[in-house]
Amino acid sequence: MLSVAFTASKGLPGRLGFKFPLLRCGIHTPQDLGGLPTHYSLSSGSRIPSIALGVWRAPKDQTVTAVKTALDSGYRHIDGAWVYRNEEEVGQALKEGNVKREDVWLTSKLWNNFHAPEDIEPALDDSMKKLGTDYLDLYIIHWPLAIPKDEKPSNYDKELTANPYPTWQKLEEMVEKGKVRNIGVSNFNIRRLQNLTANPLKIQPAVNQVEINFWFPQIEMLEYSKKTGILLEAYSPLGSAERVTESLNVQEVKEVAEELGMTPAQVLIAWHIQRGTVVLPKSVTPSRVTENIHLKKLSEGAFDKIEKAARAHEPQRGSNPSRNWGLDFDIFE
């Protein structure tokens, strides 16, 4: 099996992977993951939960219920972004819920139009105001693309896109101010990570959030992550929206699910965590939100079966916005 380079910690013993979290006196018990790591330790000392509810594409009128369901089910990690346009709803759910702010890991992301150093703090403050918090656990550069404010993607800032160090320096300042506890990146390939980290950084990137799933297992990036300690977060973990059904019907996944008494979605989510990545399944359907966190560890044979099948085909990326944004380059190259 693949080794994991990050310090992982398990939940309290005595709970089975499929039992629902105990709800007593309004206190929602964090979900035990059936032997899987519940957290990873970052170089900052922060402990990031290994599974999050992703709220990308979550409609405003369904976001509050989805987040409250997640918290009731034991999630302690919500992955959002300014551009998702639902941060106010996430904030409302947190306010109405029974989980303390300090017990929930909140992630937001810096959008492309706010990479100029003077635009970063106002964008961060806007996200925090909508979320109803005075700090974020993690703030991420959403894409390696700097676009001047109020400009189109095709009119991107070539210099700041090629070298995001000025953007990173401002993010470091946000950590120093106490507004953010960890900073990271998203959709950076290895070349871009090497380019960023070649600068004299005060703070190394804590995470890199990228597409990872059965069809696009990111083998090279996973190895790079283990070597550098930059934790990977897997978005679209069940495949891009168009391929979720196909992912859940992969023969090897179905066989493991039947063998272990799990759903195919639970098998794939567990596989991500056992690879040493944070996993970000998204849903606004309450039953699926709950299903996705009731997990248990795959046997070594079951894990290897899924891993072998995922490595056996040509990697197929599910989403690439380069053409739609009118870019003159591939953002993943």
C-alpha positions in Angstrom: 0.0 0.0 0.0 1.0 3.6 -0.5 2.6 5.2 2.6 1.3 8.5 3.9 3.7 11.4 4.6 1.3 13.3 6.9 0.7 12.7 10.6 -2.7 11.1 10.8 -4.9 10.7 13.9 -7.9 8.6 14.5 -11.1 9.3 16.3 -12.0 8.0 19.7 -12.3 4.2 19.9 -15.5 2.3 20.5 -17.6 3.5 17.6 -18.4 1.5 14.5 -18.1 3.0 11.1 -21.8 2.9 10.2 -23.3 4.1 13.5 -24.8 7.5 13.4 -23.2 10.2 15.6 -24.6 10.6 19.1 -26.7 13.7 19.5 -27.2 14.5 23.1 -28.2 17.9 24.7 -27.6 19.6 21.4 -23.9 18.4 21.2 -23.0 16.9 17.9 -20.3 14.3 18.3 -17.6 14.4 15.5 -17.8 11.3 13.3 -15.5 8.4 13.9 -14.4 7.0 10.5 -14.2 3.3 11.2 -10.4 3.2 11.6 -9.6 5.8 9.0 -7.6 8.9 10.0 -10.0 11.7 11.1 -7.4 14.4 10.9 -4.0 15.3 9.3 -1.5 17.4 11.2 -0.1 20.4 9.2 3.3 22.0 9.7 1.6 24.9 11.5 0.4 22.5 14.2 -3.2 22.7 13.0 -5.2 19.5 12.6 -7.3 19.5 9.5 -10.2 17.0 9.3 -9.7 14.4 6.6 -13.2 14.8 5.2 -15.2 17.9 4.3 -18.5 18.9 2.9 -17.8 20.7 -0.4 -20.3 23.4 -1.3 -19.3 24.1 -4.9 -22.5 24.3 -7.0 -24.7 24.1 -3.9 -27.8 26.2 -4.6 -28.3 29.0 -2.1 -31.7 27.7 -1.1 -30.3 24.3 -0.3 -26.9 25.2 1.3 -28.2 25.9 4.8 -29.9 22.5 5.1 -26.9 20.7 3.6 -24.4 22.3 6.0 -26.6 21.8 9.0 -27.1 18.2 8.0 -23.3 17.8 7.7 -22.7 19.2 11.1 -25.4 17.0 12.6 -23.8 14.0 10.9 -20.4 14.7 12.4 -18.6 16.8 9.7 -16.2 19.4 11.1 -14.9 20.7 7.9 -16.7 22.9 5.3 -14.9 23.7 2.1 -16.2 26.8 0.4 -15.1 29.7 -1.8 -15.9 33.3 -2.5 -16.9 32.5 -6.1 -19.4 29.8 -5.0 -21.8 32.6 -4.0 -23.1 30.8 -1.0 -20.9 31.9 1.8 -23.7 33.8 3.5 -25.7 30.6 3.6 -22.8 28.6 5.0 -22.5 31.3 7.7 -26.2 31.1 8.5 -26.0 27.4 8.9 -23.0 27.8 11.3 -24.9 30.4 13.3 -28.0 28.3 13.6 -26.2 25.0 14.3 -25.1 23.7 17.7 -21.4 23.3 16.9 -19.0 26.0 18.1 -17.1 27.9 15.5 -13.7 26.8 16.9 -14.8 23.2 16.4 -15.4 23.6 12.6 -12.6 24.0 10.0 -13.6 26.7 7.5 -11.9 27.0 4.2 -12.4 29.7 1.6 -10.6 30.7 -1.6 -9.1 33.8 -3.1 -10.7 34.4 -6.5 -8.7 35.1 -9.6 -9.7 38.8 -9.8 -8.2 39.5 -6.3 -4.6 38.4 -6.7 -3.2 41.9 -6.6 -1.8 42.4 -3.1 -4.0 45.5 -2.5 -7.2 43.4 -3.3 -6.5 40.4 -1.1 -7.5 41.7 2.3 -10.8 43.2 1.2 -11.7 40.0 -0.6 -10.8 38.0 2.6 -12.8 40.4 4.8 -15.8 40.0 2.5 -15.7 36.2 2.8 -15.3 36.3 6.6 -18.2 38.8 6.9 -20.4 36.6 4.9 -19.4 33.5 6.9 -19.8 35.3 10.2 -16.3 34.7 11.4 -13.3 36.7 12.3 -10.8 34.1 11.0 -10.4 31.3 8.5 -8.7 28.0 9.2 -7.5 27.9 5.6 -7.4 30.4 2.8 -6.4 29.1 -0.7 -5.4 30.7 -4.0 -8.3 29.2 -6.0 -6.5 29.1 -9.4 -3.0 29.9 -10.7 -4.4 32.8 -12.7 -4.2 36.5 -11.8 -6.8 38.7 -13.5 -6.9 42.4 -12.9 -10.0 43.5 -11.0 -13.1 43.8 -13.3 -11.2 42.3 -16.2 -11.9 39.1 -18.2 -9.8 36.0 -17.8 -8.3 36.5 -21.3 -6.8 39.8 -20.0 -4.9 38.1 -17.3 -1.8 39.6 -15.6 1.0 37.6 -17.1 3.7 38.6 -14.6 1.6 37.8 -11.5 0.3 34.6 -13.0 3.8 33.4 -13.8 5.1 34.4 -10.4 2.5 34.6 -7.6 5.0 35.5 -4.9 3.6 39.0 -4.3 0.1 37.4 -3.8 1.7 34.8 -1.4 3.5 37.5 0.6 0.1 39.2 1.3 -1.4 35.9 2.3 1.5 35.5 4.8 0.6 38.9 6.1 -3.0 37.7 6.7 -1.6 34.9 8.8 0.5 37.3 10.8 -2.5 39.5 11.4 -4.5 36.5 12.7 -7.1 36.6 10.0 -6.0 33.2 8.6 -4.4 30.3 10.3 -3.2 28.3 7.2 -2.7 29.2 3.6 -2.5 27.0 0.5 -3.1 26.7 -3.2 -5.5 25.0 -5.6 -5.1 23.7 -9.1 -1.3 24.1 -9.1 0.7 21.5 -11.0 4.2 20.5 -9.8 5.9 23.1 -11.9 3.9 25.9 -10.4 4.4 24.6 -6.9 8.2 24.5 -7.5 8.1 28.0 -8.9 6.2 29.3 -5.9 8.3 27.5 -3.3 11.6 28.6 -4.9 10.9 32.0 -3.4 12.0 32.8 0.2 8.6 32.0 1.7 7.9 32.6 5.4 5.1 30.1 5.3 5.1 27.0 3.0 1.8 26.0 1.3 -0.2 23.8 3.7 -2.3 22.2 1.0 -2.9 21.9 -2.7 -6.5 21.3 -3.6 -6.8 19.5 -7.0 -9.0 17.2 -8.9 -8.4 13.6 -7.8 -10.7 10.6 -8.5 -10.7 7.1 -9.9 -10.4 8.4 -13.5 -7.7 11.0 -12.6 -5.7 9.5 -9.7 -2.9 12.1 -9.8 -0.1 9.5 -9.2 2.8 11.9 -9.8 1.2 14.7 -7.7 0.6 12.2 -4.9 4.2 11.2 -4.8 5.3 14.9 -4.9 2.9 15.6 -2.0 4.5 12.9 0.1 8.0 14.2 -0.6 7.2 17.9 0.1 4.6 17.6 2.9 2.1 19.7 0.9 -1.1 17.9 1.8 -3.4 17.1 -1.1 -7.1 17.8 -1.0 -9.3 15.9 -3.5 -12.1 17.7 -5.2 -14.5 15.8 -7.5 -13.6 12.7 -5.5 -16.3 10.6 -7.1 -15.5 11.9 -10.6 -16.6 15.1 -12.4 -20.4 15.6 -12.3 -20.8 13.9 -15.7 -18.9 10.7 -14.5 -20.2 10.1 -10.9 -22.6 7.4 -12.0 -19.9 5.8 -14.1 -17.5 5.9 -11.1 -20.0 4.2 -8.8 -20.5 1.4 -11.3 -16.8 0.5 -11.7 -16.7 -3.2 -11.3 -13.9 -3.3 -8.8 -15.6 -0.6 -6.7 -18.9 -2.5 -6.7 -17.1 -5.7 -5.7 -15.4 -4.1 -2.8 -18.6 -2.4 -1.7 -20.5 -5.7 -1.7 -17.7 -7.4 0.1 -17.4 -4.8 2.9 -21.1 -3.9 3.2 -20.5 -0.3 2.0 -21.9 1.8 -0.8 -19.7 2.5 -3.8 -19.5 6.1 -2.8 -18.3 5.1 0.7 -15.7 2.9 -0.9 -14.2 5.6 -3.0 -14.2 8.2 -0.2 -12.4 5.7 2.1 -9.9 5.0 -0.7 -9.1 8.7 -0.9 -8.4 9.0 2.8 -6.3 5.9 2.8 -4.2 7.4 0.1 -3.4 10.2 2.5 -5.6 13.0 1.0 -8.3 15.2 2.4 -11.5 14.3 0.6 -14.2 16.8 -0.4 -17.4 15.0 -1.4 -20.3 17.4 -2.2 -24.0 17.0 -2.1 -27.1 18.9 -1.0 -29.1 15.7 -0.6 -29.3 15.1 3.2 -29.2 11.3 2.9 -26.1 11.4 0.7 -24.4 14.0 2.9 -24.8 11.6 5.9 -23.9 8.5 3.9 -20.6 10.1 2.7 -19.2 10.3 6.3 -20.3 6.9 7.6 -17.1 5.1 6.6 -14.8 2.3 7.5 -11.3 1.4 6.6 -10.8 -0.7 3.5 -8.8 -3.9 3.9 -5.4 -3.9 2.4 -6.6 -6.2 -0.4 -9.6 -4.0 -1.1 -7.5 -0.8 -1.1 -5.0 -2.3 -3.5 -7.8 -3.6 -5.8 -9.2 0.0 -6.2 -5.7 1.5 -6.5 -4.6 -1.0 -9.2 -7.7 -0.4 -11.2 -7.3 3.4 -10.9 -3.7 3.2 -12.2 -4.6 0.8 -15.0 -6.1 3.3 -17.4 -5.0 6.6 -19.0 -5.6 9.5 -16.7 -8.7 11.5 -17.7 -9.1 15.0 -16.3 -12.7 15.9 -15.8 -12.6 19.7 -15.9 -10.4 22.3 -17.6 -11.6 25.9 -17.8 -8.8 27.1 -20.0 -10.8 27.3 -23.2 -14.0 28.7 -21.7 -11.9 31.4 -20.1 -10.3 32.3 -23.4 -6.8 31.7 -22.2 -3.9 31.4 -24.6 -2.4 28.6 -22.5 -3.5 25.5 -20.7 -3.8 26.3 -17.0 -2.7 22.8 -16.0 0.5 23.0 -18.0 
